[in-house]
Amino acid sequence: MLGRDVLARLAAEDVTAVAADRAALDVADPDAVRAAFAEHRPAVVVNCAAWTAVDDAESQEEAALRVNGTGPAVLAEACREHGTVLLQVSTDYVFAGDAEKPYAEDDPTGPRSAYGRTKLAGERAVLSTLPESGYVVRTAWLYGAGGGNFVRTMIRLEGVKETLDVVDDQRGQPTWTVDLADRLVRLGQAALAGAAPAGVYHGTSGGETTWFGFTREIFRLLGTDPERVRPTTSEAFVRPAPRPAYSVLGHDRWAAAGIEPVRDWRNALAEAFPVLLAAERP
């Protein structure tokens, strides 16, 4: 989902990019990564590869760690050898999710799930191996036209459910993959120009809401009654992996790179909606 939008954003600027899916490149295989670097000599690597099945990671943490931790470590080492910039996409799950104000980029981490632990391992590998050319971009609540996600699911359920009960005690920032792709490309360009300090950035939309509020906005854009969406609590949807109650991220670091933070989530959703609707209801 994100990788497709990164490629589209690069194509719009006529930037040559090589896209390697799982079948083409195992990012946790040092030999395969070395061969890819030798063939393509990339100036920037954007790592969109990830184990994102949060609940499955609870019972398969070793497998998740291979993708989320070992993979970034292998890529970082190859980038170090070739003088390549690495942009590592990470997650709000590296935090405990119990804050009362937006998490700053340098706030202490404290993951409460296997997924969060494996993603934090990837962050640490990148930042320690590439102190001058490693960039970690944390994001959350992603949606886009190129894959399954919450917005497309709600569009589908609106057509078959009279009412929907949606969690109202988890707060975050719905983020369009198109907006995140734009920031990743611009950050990579700034890094190559020596205009962006290495380290952690937060790539989420401005503002905040709950899944309940998010769904009501989706229903409003569908032209149906938002009152069909009813609030409930996380206790009604018990899952193997604990969900952060508060996933709101601060965006102060972008100023150091001369890049403005992502716009408010409502404005992004309004622009994205026709594309998402067409993807789900062609």
C-alpha positions as semicolon CSV with decimal commas, in nm:
position;residue;x (nm);y (nm);z (nm)
1;M;0,000;0,000;0,000
2;L;0,268;0,251;0,100
3;G;0,527;0,120;-0,144
4;R;0,296;0,176;-0,440
5;D;0,238;0,537;-0,342
6;V;0,611;0,596;-0,291
7;L;0,672;0,466;-0,644
8;A;0,396;0,686;-0,784
9;R;0,542;0,990;-0,609
10;L;0,889;0,916;-0,748
11;A;0,751;0,858;-1,099
12;A;0,580;1,198;-1,084
13;E;0,927;1,353;-1,048
14;D;1,081;1,125;-1,310
15;V;1,307;0,965;-1,048
16;T;1,439;0,620;-1,133
17;A;1,334;0,367;-0,870
18;V;1,372;-0,008;-0,833
19;A;1,087;-0,182;-0,652
20;A;1,165;-0,520;-0,500
21;D;0,878;-0,718;-0,352
22;R;0,916;-1,019;-0,121
23;A;0,962;-1,257;-0,412
24;A;1,241;-1,043;-0,558
25;L;1,431;-0,959;-0,240
26;D;1,444;-1,102;0,111
27;V;1,563;-0,800;0,311
28;A;1,682;-1,026;0,594
29;D;1,916;-1,220;0,362
30;P;2,259;-1,047;0,362
31;D;2,372;-1,217;0,040
32;A;2,057;-1,116;-0,146
33;V;2,081;-0,757;-0,021
34;R;2,449;-0,732;-0,115
35;A;2,368;-0,856;-0,465
36;A;2,087;-0,603;-0,503
37;F;2,313;-0,318;-0,394
38;A;2,589;-0,430;-0,629
39;E;2,344;-0,434;-0,920
40;H;2,152;-0,113;-0,855
41;R;2,382;0,112;-0,646
42;P;2,095;0,303;-0,481
43;A;2,141;0,654;-0,346
44;V;1,841;0,614;-0,114
45;V;1,664;0,306;0,016
46;V;1,306;0,336;0,144
47;N;1,225;0,025;0,346
48;C;0,850;-0,038;0,325
49;A;0,893;-0,409;0,400
50;A;0,735;-0,507;0,732
51;W;0,550;-0,772;0,926
52;T;0,232;-0,577;1,003
53;A;0,008;-0,859;1,130
54;V;0,004;-0,723;1,484
55;D;-0,188;-1,006;1,647
56;D;0,000;-1,284;1,466
57;A;0,327;-1,137;1,592
58;E;0,228;-1,228;1,948
59;S;0,260;-1,598;1,867
60;Q;0,523;-1,563;1,592
61;E;0,757;-1,301;1,734
62;E;1,070;-1,466;1,595
63;A;0,929;-1,456;1,242
64;A;0,816;-1,096;1,288
65;L;1,158;-1,001;1,424
66;R;1,328;-1,142;1,115
67;V;1,137;-0,896;0,894
68;N;1,105;-0,599;1,130
69;G;1,440;-0,621;1,309
70;T;1,689;-0,829;1,110
71;G;1,577;-0,686;0,776
72;P;1,648;-0,322;0,868
73;A;1,978;-0,428;1,028
74;V;2,089;-0,598;0,707
75;L;1,979;-0,303;0,494
76;A;2,154;-0,059;0,727
77;E;2,483;-0,246;0,701
78;A;2,462;-0,248;0,321
79;C;2,380;0,124;0,323
80;R;2,681;0,189;0,546
81;E;2,911;0,007;0,306
82;H;2,778;0,196;0,002
83;G;2,722;0,542;0,151
84;T;2,348;0,510;0,095
85;V;2,070;0,695;0,280
86;L;1,816;0,465;0,450
87;L;1,459;0,563;0,532
88;Q;1,308;0,310;0,773
89;V;0,931;0,317;0,819
90;S;0,833;0,246;1,178
91;T;0,528;0,267;1,402
92;D;0,355;0,428;1,699
93;Y;0,359;0,083;1,863
94;V;0,715;0,147;1,985
95;F;0,552;0,363;2,256
96;A;0,352;0,236;2,553
97;G;0,040;0,420;2,432
98;D;-0,050;0,562;2,772
99;A;0,054;0,927;2,725
100;E;-0,171;1,230;2,767
101;K;0,001;1,452;2,511
102;P;0,153;1,381;2,169
103;Y;0,468;1,169;2,178
104;A;0,779;1,367;2,078
105;E;1,037;1,209;1,853
106;D;1,281;1,169;2,142
107;D;1,035;1,049;2,406
108;P;1,123;0,718;2,575
109;T;0,993;0,410;2,398
110;G;0,821;0,122;2,574
111;P;0,643;-0,122;2,343
112;R;0,374;-0,343;2,496
113;S;0,339;-0,588;2,207
114;A;0,560;-0,823;2,010
115;Y;0,501;-0,613;1,700
116;G;0,620;-0,301;1,880
117;R;0,928;-0,478;2,013
118;T;1,028;-0,604;1,669
119;K;0,980;-0,262;1,508
120;L;1,185;-0,098;1,783
121;A;1,464;-0,346;1,714
122;G;1,464;-0,228;1,353
123;E;1,476;0,137;1,459
124;R;1,773;0,077;1,686
125;A;1,964;-0,114;1,419
126;V;1,922;0,169;1,168
127;L;2,007;0,451;1,408
128;S;2,313;0,277;1,554
129;T;2,456;0,164;1,220
130;L;2,380;0,487;1,032
131;P;2,408;0,775;1,281
132;E;2,457;1,027;0,997
133;S;2,243;0,878;0,720
134;G;1,972;0,671;0,890
135;Y;1,616;0,805;0,912
136;V;1,331;0,646;1,107
137;V;0,984;0,768;1,010
138;R;0,715;0,650;1,250
139;T;0,360;0,637;1,121
140;A;0,020;0,502;1,229
141;W;-0,336;0,430;1,118
142;L;-0,240;0,409;0,751
143;Y;-0,498;0,387;0,476
144;G;-0,473;0,400;0,096
145;A;-0,616;0,267;-0,227
146;G;-0,347;0,005;-0,278
147;G;-0,441;-0,245;-0,008
148;G;-0,681;-0,355;0,263
149;N;-0,727;-0,098;0,540
150;F;-0,976;0,048;0,785
151;V;-1,133;0,301;0,548
152;R;-1,201;0,048;0,276
153;T;-1,339;-0,197;0,534
154;M;-1,581;0,066;0,669
155;I;-1,694;0,156;0,317
156;R;-1,769;-0,210;0,259
157;L;-1,946;-0,263;0,593
158;E;-2,162;0,047;0,548
159;G;-2,330;-0,129;0,259
160;V;-2,418;-0,442;0,457
161;K;-2,460;-0,335;0,822
162;E;-2,745;-0,127;0,961
163;T;-2,531;-0,015;1,254
164;L;-2,165;-0,047;1,346
165;D;-2,009;-0,055;1,694
166;V;-1,663;0,105;1,680
167;V;-1,401;0,157;1,951
168;D;-1,402;0,506;2,101
169;D;-1,122;0,471;2,359
170;Q;-0,820;0,453;2,126
171;R;-0,691;0,786;1,993
172;G;-0,466;0,833;1,692
173;Q;-0,407;1,004;1,359
174;P;-0,550;0,852;1,040
175;T;-0,281;0,894;0,774
176;W;-0,313;0,868;0,395
177;T;-0,028;0,674;0,235
178;V;-0,008;0,938;-0,041
179;D;0,079;1,203;0,219
180;L;0,335;0,980;0,389
181;A;0,491;0,887;0,053
182;D;0,533;1,256;-0,024
183;R;0,716;1,318;0,304
184;L;0,939;1,015;0,255
185;V;1,044;1,132;-0,090
186;R;1,104;1,487;0,026
187;L;1,299;1,367;0,328
188;G;1,516;1,150;0,105
189;Q;1,584;1,447;-0,123
190;A;1,670;1,667;0,175
191;A;1,899;1,398;0,314
192;L;2,092;1,375;-0,013
193;A;2,129;1,753;-0,013
194;G;2,261;1,749;0,344
195;A;1,960;1,952;0,456
196;A;1,793;1,704;0,692
197;P;1,950;1,582;1,016
198;A;1,943;1,206;1,057
199;G;1,726;1,048;1,324
200;V;1,358;1,007;1,405
201;Y;1,064;1,180;1,236
202;H;0,691;1,129;1,287
203;G;0,495;1,081;0,965
204;T;0,132;1,103;1,072
205;S;-0,149;1,344;0,993
206;G;-0,226;1,647;1,204
207;G;-0,513;1,645;1,450
208;E;-0,644;1,338;1,627
209;T;-0,956;1,127;1,662
210;T;-1,078;0,784;1,772
211;W;-1,173;0,491;1,552
212;F;-1,532;0,585;1,629
213;G;-1,480;0,945;1,518
214;F;-1,290;0,827;1,213
215;T;-1,575;0,598;1,111
216;R;-1,834;0,870;1,156
217;E;-1,637;1,092;0,921
218;I;-1,622;0,807;0,668
219;F;-1,999;0,768;0,689
220;R;-2,046;1,142;0,646
221;L;-1,836;1,134;0,330
222;L;-2,045;0,841;0,207
223;G;-2,352;1,061;0,245
224;T;-2,511;0,832;0,501
225;D;-2,618;0,890;0,862
226;P;-2,317;0,900;1,100
227;E;-2,556;0,807;1,383
228;R;-2,546;0,453;1,245
229;V;-2,198;0,435;1,403
230;R;-2,214;0,366;1,777
231;P;-1,929;0,400;2,030
232;T;-1,792;0,105;2,222
233;T;-1,479;0,018;2,420
234;S;-1,170;-0,190;2,352
235;E;-1,304;-0,451;2,594
236;A;-1,567;-0,538;2,334
237;F;-1,295;-0,639;2,087
238;V;-1,033;-0,834;2,281
239;R;-0,733;-0,920;2,065
240;P;-0,405;-1,107;2,128
241;A;-0,196;-0,788;2,100
242;P;-0,278;-0,489;2,321
243;R;-0,373;-0,175;2,128
244;P;-0,229;0,162;2,232
245;A;-0,493;0,379;2,397
246;Y;-0,310;0,691;2,282
247;S;-0,110;0,690;1,960
248;V;-0,090;1,062;1,885
249;L;0,256;1,166;1,762
250;G;0,417;1,511;1,762
251;H;0,577;1,652;1,448
252;D;0,834;1,909;1,564
253;R;1,132;1,745;1,391
254;W;1,018;1,827;1,036
255;A;1,114;2,191;1,083
256;A;1,480;2,090;1,106
257;A;1,453;1,941;0,756
258;G;1,264;2,240;0,614
259;I;0,956;2,024;0,549
260;E;0,609;2,101;0,676
261;P;0,425;1,830;0,874
262;V;0,139;1,633;0,719
263;R;-0,194;1,815;0,697
264;D;-0,498;1,756;0,917
265;W;-0,643;1,406;0,885
266;R;-0,990;1,535;0,784
267;N;-0,856;1,730;0,487
268;A;-0,652;1,433;0,371
269;L;-0,944;1,192;0,402
270;A;-1,172;1,423;0,204
271;E;-0,922;1,432;-0,084
272;A;-0,847;1,061;-0,067
273;F;-1,207;0,947;-0,041
274;P;-1,308;0,937;-0,410
275;V;-1,005;0,718;-0,485
276;L;-1,076;0,486;-0,191
277;L;-1,444;0,462;-0,281
278;A;-1,359;0,373;-0,641
279;A;-1,115;0,107;-0,519
280;E;-1,376;-0,054;-0,294
281;R;-1,684;0,001;-0,512
282;P;-1,554;0,001;-0,872
